[in-house]
Amino acid sequence: MKIRNILPYLLLFLCLVAVGWLFAVPAKITWRQDDLVIQAANGEHHFTVEIAETPAQQEFGLMYRTTLARDHGMLFIWEKDIPIWMWMKNTLIPLDMVFIDHHGRIVYIAANTTPKSLAVITAGQPVRAVLELAGGTAALDGIKAGDKAIHSYFTP
């Protein structure tokens, strides 16, 4: 067989391997899970959260997921209060982004963010963490700015 006849098949094979590798790399990212409670005016709301603390975890976040249980989320944490800019690149479901200071006080909620959007989402002030929940969860649970997130990461 001539090399000219094999070349298209070789290129197709290499492309398939490259695409497979791209999707396999995020699968190697793992998150530890923990419990988080939000004290709202109407009571406590309990969540199981994945902790995104490394740059790789934070960059990947909840991308490519098609569901998120209402009592689950992802907690992005930083070592000090800093301005945080989030986006929804490759995120397929709407999320509530709950911006939290180092005392656990919720300072801003970006509700029902737009899937796949590259628009910048920020609290407009430095924060220590961002809790991502399924879109609409904050409203359904009555969670508002000023409420308190309880987790070992926040100082009372």
Residue frames as a rotation matrix with the C-alpha (Angstrom) as fourth column:
MET 1
0.588 0.809 0.000 0.00
0.809 -0.588 0.000 0.00
0.000 0.000 -1.000 0.00
LYS 2
-0.145 -0.635 0.758 1.30
0.570 -0.680 -0.461 3.43
0.809 0.365 0.461 -0.83
ILE 3
-0.711 -0.218 -0.668 2.01
0.693 -0.375 -0.616 5.93
-0.117 -0.901 0.417 1.94
ARG 4
-0.901 0.418 0.114 -0.33
-0.350 -0.857 0.378 8.38
0.256 0.300 0.919 0.23
ASN 5
-0.107 0.907 -0.408 -3.23
-0.110 0.397 0.911 5.96
0.988 0.142 0.057 0.85
ILE 6
-0.059 -0.001 -0.998 -2.34
0.868 0.493 -0.052 5.46
0.492 -0.870 -0.029 4.51
LEU 7
-0.872 -0.450 0.193 -1.83
0.321 -0.824 -0.468 9.13
0.369 -0.346 0.863 5.37
PRO 8
-0.269 0.816 0.512 -5.54
-0.534 -0.568 0.626 10.06
0.802 -0.105 0.588 5.80
TYR 9
0.594 0.494 -0.635 -6.09
0.175 0.691 0.701 7.10
0.785 -0.527 0.324 8.12
LEU 10
-0.242 -0.784 -0.572 -2.99
0.866 0.091 -0.491 7.92
0.437 -0.614 0.657 10.11
LEU 11
-0.842 -0.031 0.539 -4.10
-0.081 -0.980 -0.183 11.53
0.533 -0.198 0.822 10.54
LEU 12
0.190 0.976 0.109 -7.58
-0.447 -0.013 0.895 10.43
0.874 -0.219 0.433 11.61
PHE 13
0.433 -0.104 -0.895 -6.08
0.622 0.754 0.213 8.04
0.653 -0.649 0.391 14.16
LEU 14
-0.634 -0.753 -0.172 -3.80
0.673 -0.429 -0.602 10.74
0.380 -0.498 0.779 15.57
CYS 15
-0.565 0.518 0.642 -6.72
-0.419 -0.851 0.318 13.16
0.711 -0.089 0.697 15.84
LEU 16
0.509 0.792 -0.336 -8.81
-0.136 0.459 0.878 10.59
0.850 -0.401 0.341 17.72
VAL 17
0.080 -0.581 -0.810 -5.92
0.873 0.433 -0.225 9.90
0.482 -0.689 0.542 20.10
ALA 18
-0.845 -0.425 0.325 -5.45
0.270 -0.863 -0.428 13.64
0.462 -0.274 0.843 20.71
VAL 19
-0.146 0.877 0.457 -9.16
-0.556 -0.455 0.696 14.20
0.819 -0.153 0.554 21.41
GLY 20
0.590 0.333 -0.736 -9.23
0.290 0.763 0.578 11.20
0.754 -0.554 0.353 23.74
TRP 21
-0.340 -0.806 -0.484 -6.21
0.835 -0.022 -0.549 12.52
0.432 -0.591 0.681 25.60
LEU 22
-0.728 0.094 0.680 -7.79
-0.172 -0.984 -0.048 15.95
0.664 -0.152 0.732 26.04
PHE 23
0.295 0.926 0.234 -10.85
-0.581 -0.020 0.813 14.44
0.758 -0.376 0.533 27.66
ALA 24
0.494 -0.174 -0.852 -8.82
0.518 0.846 0.128 11.98
0.698 -0.504 0.508 29.72
VAL 25
-0.559 -0.804 0.202 -6.63
0.326 -0.437 -0.838 14.62
0.762 -0.403 0.506 31.38
PRO 26
-0.295 0.472 0.831 -9.49
-0.749 -0.654 0.106 16.20
0.594 -0.591 0.546 33.44
ALA 27
0.675 0.576 -0.461 -10.51
-0.201 0.745 0.636 12.75
0.709 -0.337 0.619 34.65
LYS 28
-0.058 -0.792 -0.608 -7.20
0.641 0.437 -0.631 12.62
0.765 -0.427 0.483 36.55
ILE 29
-0.660 -0.087 0.746 -8.24
-0.378 -0.819 -0.430 15.64
0.649 -0.566 0.508 38.63
THR 30
-0.130 0.615 -0.778 -9.78
0.715 0.601 0.356 14.58
0.687 -0.510 -0.518 41.91
TRP 31
-0.225 0.162 0.961 -11.43
-0.498 -0.866 0.030 16.59
0.837 -0.472 0.276 44.65
ARG 32
-0.903 0.040 -0.428 -11.78
0.381 0.534 -0.755 15.79
0.198 -0.844 -0.498 48.31
GLN 33
-0.050 0.963 0.265 -15.32
0.233 -0.247 0.941 16.07
0.971 0.108 -0.212 49.67
ASP 34
-0.943 -0.169 -0.287 -16.48
0.319 -0.206 -0.925 17.78
0.097 -0.964 0.248 52.81
ASP 35
0.056 0.989 -0.138 -19.64
0.988 -0.035 0.153 19.08
0.146 -0.145 -0.979 54.46
LEU 36
-0.953 -0.208 0.221 -20.68
0.188 -0.976 -0.111 22.74
0.239 -0.064 0.969 54.45
VAL 37
-0.102 0.932 -0.347 -23.67
0.982 0.039 -0.184 24.34
-0.157 -0.360 -0.920 56.18
ILE 38
-0.742 -0.011 0.670 -25.28
0.197 -0.960 0.201 27.64
0.641 0.281 0.714 55.33
GLN 39
-0.481 0.576 -0.661 -27.16
0.769 -0.083 -0.633 29.35
-0.420 -0.813 -0.403 58.15
ALA 40
-0.713 0.369 0.596 -29.98
0.251 -0.660 0.708 31.31
0.655 0.655 0.378 56.53
ALA 41
-0.675 0.520 0.524 -32.89
-0.721 -0.617 -0.316 33.17
0.158 -0.591 0.791 58.09
ASN 42
0.377 0.911 -0.165 -35.14
-0.869 0.410 0.278 30.14
0.321 0.039 0.946 57.49
GLY 43
0.867 -0.065 0.494 -32.72
-0.248 0.803 0.542 27.57
-0.432 -0.592 0.680 58.98
GLU 44
-0.141 -0.986 0.088 -29.65
-0.539 0.150 0.829 25.53
-0.831 0.069 -0.552 58.13
HIS 45
0.878 0.297 -0.376 -28.97
-0.471 0.394 -0.789 24.11
-0.086 0.870 0.486 54.68
HIS 46
0.233 -0.784 0.575 -26.49
-0.257 0.521 0.814 21.22
-0.938 -0.337 -0.081 54.41
PHE 47
0.804 -0.075 -0.589 -24.33
-0.589 0.031 -0.808 20.57
0.078 0.997 -0.019 51.35
THR 48
0.489 -0.744 0.454 -21.74
0.473 0.664 0.579 18.01
-0.733 -0.068 0.677 50.34
VAL 49
0.869 -0.207 -0.450 -19.04
-0.437 -0.749 -0.499 19.97
-0.233 0.630 -0.741 48.54
GLU 50
0.568 -0.790 0.231 -16.02
0.813 0.495 -0.307 19.09
0.128 0.362 0.923 46.48
ILE 51
0.625 -0.420 -0.658 -13.07
0.144 -0.767 0.625 21.28
-0.768 -0.485 -0.419 47.46
ALA 52
0.674 -0.439 0.594 -11.27
0.632 -0.074 -0.772 23.06
0.383 0.895 0.228 44.59
GLU 53
0.833 -0.402 -0.380 -8.03
0.095 -0.573 0.814 24.30
-0.545 -0.714 -0.440 46.12
THR 54
-0.241 -0.944 0.227 -5.31
0.500 0.080 0.863 23.67
-0.832 0.321 0.452 43.53
PRO 55
-0.435 0.042 -0.899 -5.02
-0.589 -0.768 0.249 25.75
-0.681 0.638 0.359 40.35
ALA 56
-0.955 0.081 -0.285 -5.86
-0.183 0.592 0.785 22.70
0.232 0.802 -0.551 38.21
GLN 57
-0.569 0.791 -0.226 -8.97
0.807 0.484 -0.339 21.95
-0.159 -0.375 -0.913 40.27
GLN 58
-0.163 0.494 -0.854 -10.06
0.212 -0.828 -0.520 25.58
-0.964 -0.266 0.030 40.19
GLU 59
-0.697 -0.142 -0.703 -9.52
-0.596 -0.430 0.678 25.89
-0.399 0.891 0.215 36.46
PHE 60
-0.907 0.328 -0.265 -11.57
0.060 0.723 0.688 22.79
0.418 0.608 -0.675 35.69
GLY 61
-0.708 0.636 0.306 -14.28
-0.654 -0.427 -0.625 23.21
-0.267 -0.642 0.718 38.34
LEU 62
-0.139 0.795 0.590 -17.67
-0.069 0.586 -0.807 21.90
-0.988 -0.152 -0.027 37.27
MET 63
-0.270 -0.007 -0.963 -16.98
-0.920 -0.294 0.260 21.98
-0.285 0.956 0.073 33.54
TYR 64
-0.650 0.037 -0.759 -18.63
-0.557 0.656 0.509 19.32
0.517 0.754 -0.406 31.37
ARG 65
-0.910 0.408 0.068 -20.99
0.234 0.643 -0.729 18.09
-0.341 -0.648 -0.681 34.08
THR 66
-0.682 0.718 0.139 -24.58
0.045 -0.149 0.988 17.69
0.730 0.680 0.070 33.02
THR 67
0.517 0.842 -0.154 -26.15
0.250 0.023 0.968 17.49
0.819 -0.539 -0.198 36.49
LEU 68
-0.766 -0.619 0.174 -25.52
-0.048 -0.214 -0.976 18.71
0.641 -0.755 0.134 40.01
ALA 69
-0.114 0.738 -0.665 -27.66
0.846 0.423 0.325 17.57
0.521 -0.525 -0.673 42.93
ARG 70
0.471 0.418 0.777 -29.36
0.067 -0.895 0.440 20.35
0.879 -0.155 -0.450 44.85
ASP 71
0.984 -0.118 0.134 -27.55
-0.145 -0.087 0.986 19.38
-0.105 -0.989 -0.103 48.06
HIS 72
0.340 -0.916 0.214 -24.11
0.848 0.397 0.351 19.24
-0.406 0.063 0.912 46.40
GLY 73
0.995 -0.071 -0.073 -21.67
-0.095 -0.899 -0.427 21.86
-0.036 0.432 -0.901 45.20
MET 74
0.282 -0.959 0.030 -18.06
0.843 0.233 -0.484 22.86
0.457 0.162 0.875 44.74
LEU 75
0.924 -0.056 -0.378 -16.16
0.211 -0.751 0.626 25.13
-0.319 -0.658 -0.682 47.10
PHE 76
0.384 -0.810 0.443 -13.32
0.545 -0.188 -0.817 27.11
0.745 0.555 0.370 45.54
ILE 77
0.898 -0.075 -0.434 -10.94
0.376 -0.381 0.845 28.33
-0.228 -0.922 -0.314 48.24
TRP 78
0.367 -0.814 0.450 -7.97
0.195 -0.406 -0.893 30.70
0.910 0.415 0.009 48.35
GLU 79
-0.178 -0.575 -0.798 -5.45
0.884 0.263 -0.387 31.41
0.433 -0.774 0.462 51.11
LYS 80
-0.734 -0.002 -0.679 -6.49
0.402 -0.807 -0.433 35.02
-0.547 -0.591 0.593 51.56
ASP 81
0.425 0.896 -0.127 -9.28
0.471 -0.339 -0.814 37.37
-0.773 0.286 -0.567 50.50
ILE 82
-0.763 -0.629 -0.152 -8.59
0.152 -0.403 0.903 38.41
-0.629 0.665 0.403 46.91
PRO 83
-0.033 0.737 -0.675 -10.64
-0.836 -0.391 -0.386 39.71
-0.548 0.551 0.629 43.98
ILE 84
-0.582 -0.069 0.810 -12.05
0.182 0.960 0.213 36.63
-0.792 0.271 -0.546 42.22
TRP 85
-0.191 0.500 -0.844 -13.28
-0.935 -0.354 0.002 36.49
-0.298 0.790 0.536 38.64
MET 86
-0.396 0.181 0.900 -15.27
0.084 0.983 -0.161 33.43
-0.915 0.012 -0.404 37.62
TRP 87
-0.428 0.363 -0.828 -16.75
-0.900 -0.260 0.350 32.35
-0.089 0.895 0.438 34.28
MET 88
0.327 0.685 0.651 -18.88
-0.511 0.708 -0.488 29.56
-0.795 -0.173 0.581 32.86
LYS 89
-0.095 -0.439 -0.893 -16.59
-0.989 0.144 0.035 28.34
0.113 0.887 -0.448 30.08
ASN 90
-0.546 -0.100 -0.832 -17.49
-0.347 0.931 0.116 24.72
0.763 0.352 -0.543 29.22
THR 91
-0.910 0.371 0.185 -19.95
-0.078 0.286 -0.955 24.62
-0.407 -0.884 -0.231 32.13
LEU 92
-0.859 0.512 -0.025 -23.11
0.157 0.310 0.938 23.00
0.488 0.801 -0.346 30.79
ILE 93
0.033 0.886 -0.462 -25.55
0.896 0.179 0.407 23.72
0.443 -0.427 -0.788 33.64
PRO 94
0.275 0.091 0.957 -26.64
-0.151 -0.979 0.137 26.99
0.949 -0.182 -0.256 35.28
LEU 95
-0.234 -0.435 -0.870 -25.03
0.827 0.381 -0.413 27.62
0.511 -0.816 0.270 38.65
ASP 96
0.934 0.262 0.242 -25.50
0.065 -0.791 0.608 29.87
0.351 -0.552 -0.756 41.65
MET 97
-0.086 -0.992 -0.089 -22.11
0.565 0.025 -0.824 31.34
0.820 -0.121 0.559 42.57
VAL 98
0.913 0.384 -0.137 -21.99
0.289 -0.370 0.883 32.26
0.288 -0.846 -0.449 46.25
PHE 99
0.026 -0.930 0.367 -19.06
0.148 -0.359 -0.921 34.57
0.989 0.078 0.129 47.10
ILE 100
0.861 0.271 -0.431 -17.88
0.390 0.193 0.900 34.23
0.327 -0.943 0.061 50.72
ASP 101
0.413 -0.740 0.531 -15.40
-0.638 -0.651 -0.411 36.20
0.650 -0.169 -0.741 52.87
HIS 102
-0.479 -0.768 -0.426 -12.89
-0.232 0.578 -0.782 34.70
0.847 -0.276 -0.455 55.34
HIS 103
-0.771 0.278 0.573 -15.43
-0.595 0.004 -0.804 34.78
-0.226 -0.960 0.162 58.18
GLY 104
-0.820 0.483 0.306 -17.89
0.523 0.850 0.061 32.72
-0.231 0.210 -0.950 56.13
ARG 105
-0.125 0.792 -0.597 -20.19
0.036 -0.598 -0.801 35.68
-0.991 -0.122 0.046 55.45
ILE 106
-0.067 0.207 0.976 -21.90
0.968 0.252 0.013 35.54
-0.243 0.945 -0.217 52.07
VAL 107
-0.473 -0.211 -0.855 -21.17
0.173 -0.974 0.145 38.85
-0.864 -0.079 0.498 50.35
TYR 108
-0.267 0.391 -0.881 -22.74
-0.892 -0.447 0.072 38.26
-0.366 0.805 0.468 46.92
ILE 109
-0.196 0.254 0.947 -24.71
0.231 0.951 -0.207 35.66
-0.953 0.179 -0.245 44.98
ALA 110
-0.594 0.059 -0.803 -24.64
-0.781 -0.282 0.557 35.44
-0.193 0.958 0.213 41.19
ALA 111
-0.130 0.677 0.725 -27.83
-0.285 0.675 -0.681 33.45
-0.950 -0.295 0.105 40.60
ASN 112
0.589 0.490 0.642 -28.54
0.341 0.570 -0.748 31.14
-0.733 0.659 0.169 37.66
THR 113
-0.146 -0.747 -0.648 -25.40
-0.488 -0.516 0.704 31.97
-0.860 0.419 -0.290 35.72
THR 114
0.677 0.462 -0.573 -25.49
-0.685 0.109 -0.721 31.34
-0.270 0.880 0.390 31.97
PRO 115
0.537 -0.469 0.701 -23.99
0.289 0.883 0.370 28.03
-0.793 0.004 0.610 30.81
LYS 116
0.258 -0.610 0.749 -20.94
0.957 0.270 -0.109 28.29
-0.136 0.745 0.653 28.51
SER 117
0.943 0.149 0.298 -20.73
0.207 -0.963 -0.172 32.07
0.262 0.224 -0.939 28.97
LEU 118
-0.041 -0.998 -0.044 -17.35
0.866 -0.013 -0.500 33.78
0.498 -0.058 0.865 28.99
ALA 119
0.419 0.265 0.868 -18.78
-0.104 -0.936 0.336 36.79
0.902 -0.231 -0.364 30.85
VAL 120
-0.685 -0.721 -0.109 -16.83
0.106 0.050 -0.993 37.67
0.721 -0.691 0.042 33.99
ILE 121
0.567 0.814 -0.129 -18.66
0.186 0.025 0.982 37.03
0.802 -0.581 -0.137 37.27
THR 122
-0.590 -0.797 -0.127 -17.31
0.391 -0.144 -0.909 38.78
0.706 -0.587 0.397 40.36
ALA 123
0.157 0.605 -0.781 -18.47
0.986 -0.048 0.161 39.96
0.060 -0.795 -0.604 43.78
GLY 124
0.532 -0.013 0.846 -16.89
0.237 -0.958 -0.164 43.37
0.813 0.288 -0.507 43.26
GLN 125
0.514 -0.442 0.736 -14.79
-0.844 -0.417 0.339 42.94
0.157 -0.794 -0.587 46.40
PRO 126
-0.535 -0.775 -0.337 -12.14
-0.660 0.632 -0.405 40.52
0.527 0.005 -0.850 47.67
VAL 127
0.658 0.701 0.277 -13.44
-0.739 0.529 0.416 37.14
0.145 -0.478 0.866 48.88
ARG 128
-0.278 -0.752 0.598 -11.91
-0.830 0.501 0.244 33.98
-0.483 -0.429 -0.763 50.31
ALA 129
-0.788 0.073 0.612 -14.15
0.190 0.973 0.128 31.41
-0.586 0.217 -0.780 48.62
VAL 130
-0.398 0.748 -0.532 -16.82
-0.916 -0.294 0.273 30.79
0.048 0.596 0.802 46.01
LEU 131
-0.588 0.353 0.728 -19.44
-0.031 0.889 -0.457 28.10
-0.809 -0.291 -0.511 46.51
GLU 132
-0.689 0.392 -0.610 -21.01
-0.693 -0.108 0.713 26.84
0.213 0.914 0.346 43.30
LEU 133
-0.535 0.647 0.544 -24.47
-0.069 0.608 -0.791 25.29
-0.842 -0.460 -0.281 43.66
ALA 134
-0.537 0.457 0.709 -27.04
0.840 0.369 0.398 24.09
-0.080 0.809 -0.582 41.15
GLY 135
-0.904 0.180 0.389 -28.78
-0.017 -0.922 0.386 27.07
0.428 0.343 0.836 39.57
GLY 136
-0.005 0.970 0.243 -31.77
-0.308 -0.233 0.923 28.23
0.952 -0.070 0.300 41.61
THR 137
-0.039 -0.053 -0.998 -30.67
0.728 0.682 -0.064 26.56
0.684 -0.729 0.012 44.85
ALA 138
-0.922 -0.353 -0.160 -29.97
0.366 -0.657 -0.659 29.83
0.128 -0.667 0.734 46.67
ALA 139
-0.614 0.757 0.222 -33.46
-0.661 -0.647 0.380 31.17
0.432 0.087 0.898 45.91
LEU 140
0.163 0.708 -0.687 -35.19
-0.124 0.706 0.698 27.88
0.979 -0.029 0.203 46.74
ASP 141
-0.034 -0.272 -0.962 -33.34
0.854 0.492 -0.169 27.64
0.519 -0.827 0.215 50.06
GLY 142
0.901 0.422 0.099 -33.73
0.329 -0.815 0.477 31.34
0.282 -0.397 -0.873 50.90
ILE 143
0.151 -0.929 -0.337 -29.95
0.907 -0.005 0.420 31.88
-0.392 -0.370 0.842 50.93
LYS 144
0.883 0.199 0.425 -29.04
0.351 -0.881 -0.317 35.56
0.312 0.429 -0.848 50.74
ALA 145
-0.140 -0.902 0.409 -26.08
0.216 -0.431 -0.876 37.93
0.966 -0.034 0.255 51.12
GLY 146
-0.093 0.020 0.995 -25.31
-0.856 -0.513 -0.069 38.30
0.509 -0.858 0.065 54.82
ASP 147
0.921 0.389 0.008 -26.01
-0.352 0.823 0.446 34.62
0.167 -0.414 0.895 55.59
LYS 148
0.161 -0.883 0.441 -23.23
-0.924 0.022 0.382 32.52
-0.348 -0.469 -0.812 57.09
ALA 149
0.573 -0.136 -0.808 -21.34
-0.368 0.839 -0.402 29.57
0.732 0.528 0.431 55.58
ILE 150
0.539 -0.363 0.760 -20.03
-0.738 0.231 0.634 27.15
-0.405 -0.903 -0.143 58.19
HIS 151
0.858 -0.422 -0.291 -16.95
0.162 0.762 -0.627 25.15
0.487 0.491 0.722 57.22
SER 152
0.625 -0.670 -0.401 -13.60
0.651 0.163 0.742 24.51
-0.432 -0.724 0.538 58.89
TYR 153
-0.130 -0.709 0.693 -11.99
0.949 -0.291 -0.120 26.72
0.287 0.642 0.711 56.28
PHE 154
0.162 0.279 0.947 -13.68
0.144 -0.956 0.257 29.90
0.976 0.095 -0.195 57.56
THR 155
-0.835 -0.439 -0.332 -12.70
0.415 -0.108 -0.903 31.63
0.361 -0.892 0.273 60.80
PRO 156
0.084 0.940 -0.331 -15.62
0.972 -0.005 0.234 32.38
0.218 -0.341 -0.914 63.15
